[in-house]
């Protein structure tokens, strides 16, 4: 029998915690002052992907009724 619904996965929780600790350590060890402008921009580009919400694609519908070009008087 597997785990019951709603119970967090123990392995996933452990891995996530270890990855968070690793990332925190790496971020704290980066010497931003030693990076050139290109490296700073790349770091900013990567960081923004994880901090700003992504915009969803919007679909523009052109539901315009086709009207006759010329109107005939009858």
Buried (B, 14 or more C-beta within 10 A) or exposed (E): EEEEEEEEEEEEEEEEEEEEEEEEEEEEEEEEEEEEEEEEEEBEEEEEEEEEEEEEEEEEEEEEEEEEEEEEEE
